[in-house]
Amino acid sequence: MNLLAFEFSSTHRSVAVATTDAAGIARVLATESESGGRAISALGMVERALRVAQIEREGIDGLAVALGPGSNMGVRISISLAQGWQLALGTPVLGVSSADCLAAQAHRAGWLGRVAVVVDAQRHEIYLGLYEITAADWRVAEPLRIVPVAEAAALDSRVDHWIGPEATRWFPRGRVLHADAPTVAMLAAGRTDFIPAAQLEPVYLRAVEFVKAPPPRVLPTEP
């Protein structure tokens, strides 16, 4: 199975093409990345990755999209790309947590113990997820949630590593780490829980609040 993976949740955006074997193990064939600015040449990265992997668009059997948390604009661009791709070619799609990607990358780097994944949530708050990482594997210890920065800092004695795209912004012991598309592909390998691309949603844990507009003002008419 050939997978095309997108990870646009931070300023380091990437695309990867991978192939999976019968055991569901992914082997990355090509990866392309961009960083720094807001502009994302998503299709350019896809075309370059496919060219390096020597696979045509029709040869992609599945799409894996990182859903954040992180850059809402970046995640929505990757979701839109997956939706257009599925509409044109019918390719199956699934979503992957960017926080899980960071935990998997920390495991690969050998950062063991209680690991806190932190991502900017604006409003002096952060997304916080706690993971237990051993030499053998990693698992979620406490699910992702939004907390004030001060509340997260109070957990410092319980945390061995703080990781994330801007971890050093809030935590002196932080390690800067950006989720990447090859890890998205590896986490997607072997999964079969594909969904319609229209159902993909960014990870956004805030309650959505709507303010009802007042009724239109009726202007008096001249006699």
C-alpha positions in Angstrom: 0.0 0.0 0.0 1.3 3.4 -0.9 0.6 6.3 1.5 0.8 10.0 1.0 1.1 11.9 4.3 0.7 15.6 5.2 1.9 17.4 8.3 1.2 21.2 8.2 0.5 21.9 11.9 3.5 24.1 12.5 5.9 26.4 10.6 7.8 23.2 9.5 5.5 21.6 7.0 6.2 18.4 5.3 4.8 15.8 2.9 5.9 12.1 2.7 5.3 9.2 0.4 5.7 5.8 2.1 4.9 2.2 1.3 3.7 -0.4 3.7 4.3 -4.2 3.8 2.0 -7.0 4.7 2.8 -6.5 8.4 1.8 -2.9 8.3 5.3 -1.5 8.6 6.0 1.7 6.7 9.1 2.5 4.7 9.4 6.1 3.6 10.2 6.6 0.0 10.4 10.4 -0.2 9.8 13.4 1.9 9.6 17.2 1.1 9.5 20.0 3.6 9.2 23.8 3.8 9.6 26.1 6.8 9.6 29.7 7.9 6.7 31.6 6.3 3.0 31.4 6.1 2.8 30.5 2.4 2.6 26.8 1.7 3.2 25.4 -1.7 1.5 22.2 -0.8 1.0 20.9 -4.3 4.6 21.6 -5.1 5.8 19.5 -2.2 3.4 16.7 -3.2 4.6 16.7 -6.8 8.3 16.7 -5.8 7.8 13.8 -3.3 5.8 11.7 -5.9 8.5 12.3 -8.5 11.3 11.2 -6.1 9.2 8.1 -5.0 8.5 7.4 -8.7 4.8 7.0 -8.0 1.9 8.6 -10.0 -1.0 10.2 -8.2 -3.2 7.2 -9.2 -0.7 5.0 -7.4 -1.5 6.4 -4.0 -3.7 4.0 -2.0 -4.3 6.1 1.1 -3.9 9.6 2.5 -2.9 10.4 6.0 -3.5 13.9 7.4 -2.1 15.3 10.6 -5.0 17.1 12.3 -3.1 19.2 14.9 -3.3 20.8 17.3 -1.3 23.6 15.9 -1.6 26.0 13.0 -5.3 26.1 12.1 -4.5 27.5 8.7 -1.9 24.8 7.9 -4.1 21.9 9.1 -7.1 23.2 7.1 -4.9 23.5 4.0 -3.9 19.8 4.3 -7.5 18.8 4.9 -8.6 20.7 1.9 -5.9 19.0 -0.2 -7.0 15.6 1.0 -10.7 16.4 0.3 -9.9 17.5 -3.2 -7.7 14.5 -3.8 -10.5 12.1 -2.6 -13.1 13.9 -4.7 -11.0 13.5 -7.8 -9.6 10.0 -7.3 -11.6 8.4 -4.5 -8.5 7.7 -2.4 -9.2 6.6 1.2 -8.3 9.1 4.0 -7.6 9.0 7.7 -6.5 11.4 10.4 -3.5 11.3 12.7 -2.9 13.3 15.9 0.1 15.7 15.6 0.6 15.3 19.4 0.9 11.5 18.9 3.5 12.2 16.1 5.6 14.3 18.6 5.4 11.5 21.1 6.5 8.9 18.5 9.4 11.1 17.5 10.4 11.6 21.1 10.4 7.8 21.5 12.6 7.4 18.4 15.0 10.1 19.8 15.2 8.1 23.1 13.6 10.8 25.3 12.2 8.4 28.0 9.9 8.9 31.0 7.0 11.3 31.4 6.9 13.5 28.3 4.7 16.5 28.0 3.7 17.6 24.5 2.9 21.3 24.4 1.5 23.4 21.6 0.4 27.1 21.6 -3.4 27.5 22.0 -3.3 31.3 22.2 -4.9 33.3 25.0 -2.0 32.5 27.3 -2.9 28.8 27.2 -1.4 25.7 25.7 -2.5 22.3 24.4 -1.0 19.8 26.9 -0.8 16.0 26.5 1.2 13.7 28.7 2.8 10.5 27.5 4.7 7.7 29.1 7.7 6.7 26.9 9.8 3.6 27.5 12.5 2.0 25.4 9.9 -0.4 24.1 7.0 1.9 23.2 4.9 4.9 24.2 1.4 5.5 25.4 -1.0 8.3 26.3 -0.9 9.0 30.0 -3.3 12.0 30.1 -5.3 13.0 27.0 -4.7 16.3 25.3 -6.4 19.3 26.9 -6.1 23.1 27.0 -4.7 24.6 30.2 -3.2 28.0 31.2 0.6 28.1 30.9 0.9 28.6 34.7 -1.1 25.5 35.4 1.1 23.5 33.1 4.3 24.9 34.6 3.1 23.6 38.1 3.6 20.1 36.7 7.3 20.5 36.1 8.4 18.2 38.9 6.3 15.4 37.3 7.6 15.8 33.7 10.9 14.5 32.4 10.8 16.3 29.0 8.7 19.2 27.6 8.5 19.0 23.8 6.7 20.8 21.0 7.3 23.4 18.3 7.7 26.2 20.8 8.4 24.3 24.0 11.3 26.6 25.0 9.0 29.6 24.9 7.4 28.5 28.2 9.7 25.9 29.7 13.4 26.2 30.4 13.9 22.5 30.0 11.9 22.4 26.8 13.0 20.7 23.6 11.9 22.2 20.2 10.3 19.4 18.1 8.1 19.6 15.0 5.8 16.8 14.0 6.7 15.5 10.5 5.0 13.7 7.7 7.2 10.5 7.8 5.9 9.9 11.3 2.3 10.6 10.2 2.8 7.9 7.6 4.3 5.5 10.1 1.4 6.0 12.5 -1.1 5.5 9.7 0.5 2.3 8.4 -1.7 -0.7 9.0 -4.7 1.3 10.0 -8.0 0.7 8.2 -10.3 3.2 9.9 -10.6 5.4 6.8 -13.3 8.1 6.7 -14.8 10.4 4.1 -12.5 13.3 3.8 -15.4 15.7 4.4 -15.4 14.4 8.0 -11.8 15.4 8.8 -11.7 18.1 11.4 -8.7 20.0 13.0 -8.0 19.2 16.7 -9.7 22.2 18.3 -10.7 21.6 21.9 -12.3 24.9 22.7 -16.1 25.1 22.9 -17.4 27.0 19.9 -19.3 30.1 21.0 -21.6 32.0 18.8 -23.0 35.5 19.6 -26.4 36.1 18.1 -26.5 39.4 16.1 -29.1 41.9 17.2 -32.2 42.3 15.0 -31.8 44.8 12.2 -32.6 48.3 13.1 -35.7 49.7 11.4 -35.1 53.1 10.1 -38.1 55.5 10.1 -39.5 56.3 6.8 -40.3 59.8 5.7 -44.0 60.7 5.5 
